[in-house]
Amino acid sequence: MKSNVSLQTGKLVRGEKTGFIAEMKKNYLLYLLALPGIAVIFIFSYLPMGGIVIAFQDFNPIKGITGSEFVGLKNFSFFIESTDTLKVIANTLFLNTLFILCGTLGSVAIAIMFSELTGKGFKRVTQTLVTLPNFLSWTVIAMFSVSLLSTDTGMINQMLGLFGVEPISFYNEPGYWPWILVIMKIWQGAGFGSIVYLATITGINPDIYESASIDGASRWHKIRYITLPLLKSTIILMLLLAMGGIFYGDFGMIYALIGRNVALYPTTDVIDTYVYRALMDLGDMSMAAAVGFFQSLVGFILVVVVNSLAKKFSPESALF
């Protein structure tokens, strides 16, 4: 509780109560609105943490967690010593780096283009069309990719045939797929990702742009010297959040588009698909748990390190 001294009477006057409980009472409606989200995070993110112990056991579903044998770091060593480990880690990092960088560039570009549109009707229609792919499942998108990339009936190969070019067997050529996946990822998520950046641009004081226009600044100069610098904090924040998942492959996307096509594994096999096969083929739940714990630990370390760097060079962009 805050206490202040009255300047007129010199007596101690009790002010408003402070603290978490007082804050909850004051904004209880907001906390009620947040309650479902908090419950989802608690159930699906915090409760499963109890299963981390499986990573250090030779887990047997019949014996359960309490009855399974403790094996220490054996499950981690099995994954690290595997011949495919370096390949899947490299693929995961490479693909996620492409997704993060290209996705950020795409989202920022779309947000800036939307901010420059003046016609309200056209702006709403284009925003809807660009955001719509985010609500399509990867299974549906995989059907689109087959219709585009199929060797015999794919639209791309049919167009190449019109120019006398030999068809490309995309589903047997792993070299194309990192870039195909990036294009699919941007098409699916960049529009939805632009919402955060568009909200930041909308919050910029219009007087700044008016002053720049009076001084003779072109649209490009206003984007370069006003919009982009003021977007810097948001971009860094979103990159920080993305760093936590850089060791997690987009399993839904890759499994839907690639499936068990062994020919494409050299460039598309990531940690999550590798663990999935180990779990399905070998039933090794302990190794899967160990890899999941490894991904979380590395992601946490990366977030802390990158946040420290952000705090050093741009304090207002740091998470904590």
C-alpha positions as CSV (number, residue, x, y, z in Angstrom):
1,M,0.0,0.0,0.0
2,K,1.3,3.4,-0.9
3,S,1.3,6.1,1.8
4,N,1.7,9.8,1.1
5,V,2.0,12.9,3.4
6,S,-0.6,15.6,2.8
7,L,1.0,18.9,2.1
8,Q,-2.0,20.8,3.6
9,T,-2.4,18.8,6.9
10,G,1.0,17.2,7.3
11,K,-0.9,13.9,8.1
12,L,-0.2,10.5,6.6
13,V,-2.7,9.6,3.9
14,R,-3.2,6.0,2.8
15,G,-3.0,5.6,-1.0
16,E,-3.9,2.7,-3.3
17,K,-2.8,-0.8,-2.5
18,T,0.0,-2.2,-4.7
19,G,1.2,-5.7,-5.4
20,F,0.0,-8.6,-7.4
21,I,-3.2,-9.3,-5.5
22,A,-4.3,-5.6,-5.7
23,E,-3.4,-5.7,-9.4
24,M,-5.6,-8.8,-10.0
25,K,-8.5,-7.2,-8.1
26,K,-8.2,-4.0,-10.2
27,N,-8.0,-5.7,-13.5
28,Y,-9.9,-8.9,-12.8
29,L,-11.7,-8.9,-16.1
30,L,-8.4,-8.9,-18.1
31,Y,-7.2,-11.8,-16.0
32,L,-10.4,-13.7,-16.7
33,L,-9.9,-13.1,-20.4
34,A,-6.3,-14.4,-20.1
35,L,-7.3,-17.4,-18.0
36,P,-8.1,-19.8,-20.9
37,G,-4.7,-19.1,-22.5
38,I,-2.9,-19.5,-19.2
39,A,-4.7,-22.8,-18.7
40,V,-3.6,-24.1,-22.1
41,I,0.0,-23.1,-21.5
42,F,0.0,-24.8,-18.1
43,I,-1.6,-28.0,-19.4
44,F,0.4,-28.4,-22.6
45,S,3.7,-26.7,-21.7
46,Y,4.3,-27.0,-18.0
47,L,2.6,-30.3,-17.0
48,P,4.5,-32.3,-19.6
49,M,7.8,-31.1,-18.1
50,G,7.4,-33.9,-15.6
51,G,8.1,-36.3,-18.4
52,I,11.7,-34.9,-18.7
53,V,12.8,-37.7,-16.4
54,I,12.0,-40.2,-19.2
55,A,15.1,-38.8,-21.0
56,F,17.3,-40.3,-18.3
57,Q,15.6,-43.7,-18.1
58,D,15.2,-46.8,-20.2
59,F,11.5,-46.1,-20.2
60,N,9.1,-49.0,-20.1
61,P,5.4,-48.0,-20.5
62,I,4.4,-51.0,-18.4
63,K,6.7,-50.2,-15.5
64,G,6.0,-46.4,-15.8
65,I,8.3,-43.6,-14.7
66,T,8.8,-44.8,-11.2
67,G,9.6,-48.4,-12.2
68,S,11.9,-47.8,-15.2
69,E,15.6,-48.1,-14.9
70,F,17.7,-45.0,-14.6
71,V,20.4,-44.9,-17.3
72,G,21.8,-41.4,-17.0
73,L,23.0,-39.8,-20.2
74,K,22.9,-43.0,-22.3
75,N,19.9,-41.8,-24.4
76,F,21.7,-38.5,-25.2
77,S,24.9,-40.3,-26.2
78,F,22.9,-42.6,-28.5
79,F,21.5,-39.6,-30.4
80,I,24.8,-37.7,-30.4
81,E,26.8,-40.7,-31.7
82,S,24.3,-41.6,-34.4
83,T,25.7,-41.3,-38.0
84,D,22.7,-39.1,-39.0
85,T,22.9,-36.6,-36.1
86,L,25.1,-34.0,-37.7
87,K,23.1,-34.1,-40.9
88,V,19.7,-33.6,-39.2
89,I,21.1,-30.9,-36.9
90,A,22.6,-29.1,-39.9
91,N,19.4,-29.4,-41.9
92,T,17.4,-28.1,-39.0
93,L,19.6,-25.1,-38.4
94,F,19.9,-24.3,-42.1
95,L,16.1,-24.5,-42.9
96,N,15.1,-22.6,-39.7
97,T,17.6,-19.9,-40.5
98,L,16.2,-19.5,-44.0
99,F,12.6,-19.6,-42.6
100,I,13.4,-16.9,-39.9
101,L,15.3,-14.5,-42.2
102,C,13.2,-14.9,-45.3
103,G,9.9,-15.0,-43.3
104,T,10.9,-11.8,-41.4
105,L,11.8,-10.0,-44.7
106,G,8.6,-11.1,-46.3
107,S,6.4,-10.1,-43.3
108,V,8.1,-6.6,-43.0
109,A,7.8,-6.0,-46.7
110,I,4.1,-7.0,-46.7
111,A,3.4,-4.8,-43.7
112,I,5.1,-1.8,-45.3
113,M,3.1,-2.4,-48.6
114,F,-0.2,-2.5,-46.6
115,S,0.7,0.7,-44.8
116,E,1.2,2.5,-48.1
117,L,-2.2,1.4,-49.5
118,T,-4.8,4.1,-49.4
119,G,-8.0,2.5,-50.7
120,K,-9.7,0.9,-47.7
121,G,-11.7,-1.6,-49.7
122,F,-8.8,-2.9,-51.7
123,K,-6.6,-2.9,-48.6
124,R,-9.1,-5.1,-46.7
125,V,-9.4,-7.6,-49.6
126,T,-5.6,-7.9,-50.1
127,Q,-5.0,-8.3,-46.3
128,T,-7.6,-11.1,-46.3
129,L,-6.1,-12.9,-49.3
130,V,-2.6,-12.6,-48.0
131,T,-3.5,-13.8,-44.5
132,L,-5.8,-16.7,-45.7
133,P,-3.1,-19.3,-46.4
134,N,-2.2,-19.3,-42.7
135,F,-5.5,-21.0,-42.0
136,L,-4.8,-23.8,-44.5
137,S,-3.4,-27.1,-43.1
138,W,-0.1,-28.4,-44.5
139,T,-2.0,-31.4,-45.8
140,V,-4.0,-29.2,-48.1
141,I,-0.8,-27.2,-49.1
142,A,0.9,-30.6,-49.9
143,M,-1.9,-31.3,-52.4
144,F,-1.2,-28.0,-54.0
145,S,2.5,-28.8,-54.2
146,V,1.9,-32.1,-55.9
147,S,-0.3,-30.4,-58.5
148,L,2.6,-27.9,-59.1
149,L,5.6,-30.1,-58.9
150,S,4.6,-33.6,-60.2
151,T,6.8,-34.8,-62.9
152,D,4.0,-35.9,-65.2
153,T,1.1,-33.7,-64.4
154,G,2.6,-30.8,-62.5
155,M,1.9,-27.3,-63.7
156,I,5.6,-26.2,-63.6
157,N,6.7,-29.2,-65.7
158,Q,3.9,-28.6,-68.2
159,M,5.0,-25.0,-68.6
160,L,8.6,-26.1,-69.1
161,G,7.4,-28.5,-71.8
162,L,5.9,-25.7,-73.7
163,F,9.5,-24.3,-74.1
164,G,11.0,-27.6,-74.9
165,V,12.6,-28.1,-71.5
166,E,12.9,-31.5,-70.1
167,P,10.7,-32.1,-67.0
168,I,12.3,-31.9,-63.6
169,S,11.7,-34.8,-61.2
170,F,11.3,-32.5,-58.1
171,Y,10.5,-35.4,-55.8
172,N,13.8,-37.1,-56.6
173,E,16.0,-34.0,-56.5
174,P,16.8,-33.0,-52.9
175,G,18.7,-29.8,-54.0
176,Y,15.5,-27.9,-54.9
177,W,13.7,-28.6,-51.7
178,P,15.2,-26.1,-49.2
179,W,14.1,-23.3,-51.5
180,I,10.7,-24.9,-52.2
181,L,10.1,-25.2,-48.4
182,V,11.1,-21.6,-47.9
183,I,8.7,-20.4,-50.6
184,M,5.9,-22.5,-49.1
185,K,6.7,-21.2,-45.6
186,I,6.6,-17.6,-46.7
187,W,3.4,-18.0,-48.8
188,Q,1.7,-19.7,-45.8
189,G,2.9,-17.5,-42.9
190,A,4.3,-14.2,-44.1
191,G,0.9,-12.5,-44.4
192,F,-0.2,-13.5,-40.9
193,G,3.3,-12.6,-39.5
194,S,2.9,-9.1,-41.0
195,I,0.1,-8.2,-38.6
196,V,2.6,-7.5,-35.7
197,Y,4.7,-5.2,-37.9
198,L,1.6,-3.5,-39.4
199,A,0.4,-2.8,-35.9
200,T,3.8,-1.2,-35.1
201,I,3.7,1.0,-38.2
202,T,0.1,2.0,-37.4
203,G,1.3,3.2,-34.0
204,I,3.9,5.6,-35.5
205,N,2.9,9.2,-35.1
206,P,1.6,10.5,-38.5
207,D,3.1,13.9,-37.8
208,I,6.5,12.5,-38.4
209,Y,5.6,11.5,-41.9
210,E,3.9,14.9,-42.5
211,S,7.0,16.7,-41.4
212,A,9.1,14.5,-43.7
213,S,6.7,15.2,-46.6
214,I,7.0,19.0,-46.0
215,D,10.8,18.6,-46.2
216,G,10.4,16.9,-49.6
217,A,11.0,13.3,-48.6
218,S,9.8,10.7,-51.1
219,R,7.9,7.5,-50.1
220,W,11.2,5.5,-50.2
221,H,13.0,8.0,-48.0
222,K,10.1,7.9,-45.4
223,I,10.3,4.1,-45.4
224,R,14.0,4.0,-45.2
225,Y,14.6,6.7,-42.6
226,I,11.4,6.6,-40.5
227,T,9.5,3.3,-40.9
228,L,12.4,0.8,-40.8
229,P,14.3,2.4,-37.9
230,L,11.1,2.5,-35.8
231,L,10.4,-1.1,-36.7
232,K,13.9,-2.2,-35.5
233,S,12.8,-3.0,-31.9
234,T,9.9,-5.1,-33.1
235,I,12.0,-7.0,-35.6
236,I,14.7,-7.8,-33.0
237,L,12.0,-8.9,-30.5
238,M,10.4,-11.2,-33.1
239,L,13.8,-12.6,-34.0
240,L,14.5,-13.2,-30.3
241,L,11.3,-15.2,-29.9
242,A,12.1,-17.2,-33.1
243,M,15.5,-18.1,-31.8
244,G,13.9,-20.3,-29.1
245,G,12.6,-22.6,-31.7
246,I,15.6,-22.7,-34.1
247,F,16.4,-26.3,-33.1
248,Y,12.8,-27.4,-33.8
249,G,11.9,-28.4,-37.3
250,D,8.4,-27.7,-38.6
251,F,7.3,-31.3,-38.4
252,G,3.8,-30.7,-39.8
253,M,5.1,-28.9,-42.9
254,I,8.0,-31.3,-43.7
255,Y,6.1,-34.5,-43.0
256,A,3.1,-33.3,-45.1
257,L,5.3,-32.2,-48.0
258,I,8.0,-34.8,-47.8
259,G,6.6,-37.7,-46.0
260,R,8.9,-40.7,-46.1
261,N,10.5,-39.9,-49.4
262,V,14.0,-41.1,-48.7
263,A,15.4,-39.4,-51.8
264,L,14.8,-36.0,-50.2
265,Y,16.2,-36.8,-46.8
266,P,19.7,-35.3,-47.5
267,T,18.3,-31.7,-47.4
268,T,15.0,-32.0,-45.6
269,D,15.5,-34.5,-42.8
270,V,15.3,-32.5,-39.5
271,I,15.6,-33.4,-35.9
272,D,11.8,-33.8,-35.4
273,T,11.3,-36.1,-38.4
274,Y,14.3,-38.2,-37.4
275,V,12.9,-38.6,-33.8
276,Y,9.5,-39.4,-35.2
277,R,10.9,-42.3,-37.3
278,A,12.9,-43.5,-34.3
279,L,9.8,-43.5,-32.2
280,M,7.6,-45.2,-34.8
281,D,10.1,-47.7,-36.0
282,L,11.9,-48.5,-32.8
283,G,9.4,-47.4,-30.1
284,D,12.3,-45.6,-28.3
285,M,10.4,-43.1,-26.2
286,S,13.5,-42.4,-24.0
287,M,15.6,-41.3,-26.9
288,A,12.7,-39.1,-28.2
289,A,12.4,-37.5,-24.8
290,A,16.2,-36.9,-24.6
291,V,16.2,-35.2,-28.0
292,G,13.2,-33.1,-27.0
293,F,15.0,-32.0,-23.9
294,F,18.2,-31.3,-25.9
295,Q,16.2,-29.1,-28.3
296,S,14.6,-27.1,-25.4
297,L,17.9,-26.7,-23.6
298,V,19.8,-25.4,-26.6
299,G,16.9,-23.1,-27.5
300,F,16.8,-21.6,-24.0
301,I,20.6,-21.0,-24.1
302,L,20.3,-19.3,-27.5
303,V,17.5,-17.1,-26.3
304,V,19.6,-16.0,-23.3
305,V,22.7,-15.4,-25.3
306,V,20.9,-13.5,-28.1
307,N,18.9,-11.5,-25.6
308,S,22.2,-10.5,-23.8
309,L,23.6,-9.3,-27.1
310,A,20.3,-7.4,-27.9
311,K,20.4,-5.8,-24.5
312,K,24.0,-4.6,-25.1
313,F,23.3,-3.0,-28.5
314,S,19.6,-2.2,-28.3
315,P,18.3,-2.3,-24.7
316,E,14.7,-1.4,-25.6
317,S,14.5,-4.6,-27.8
318,A,15.5,-7.1,-25.1
319,L,13.0,-9.6,-23.7
320,F,14.4,-9.3,-20.1
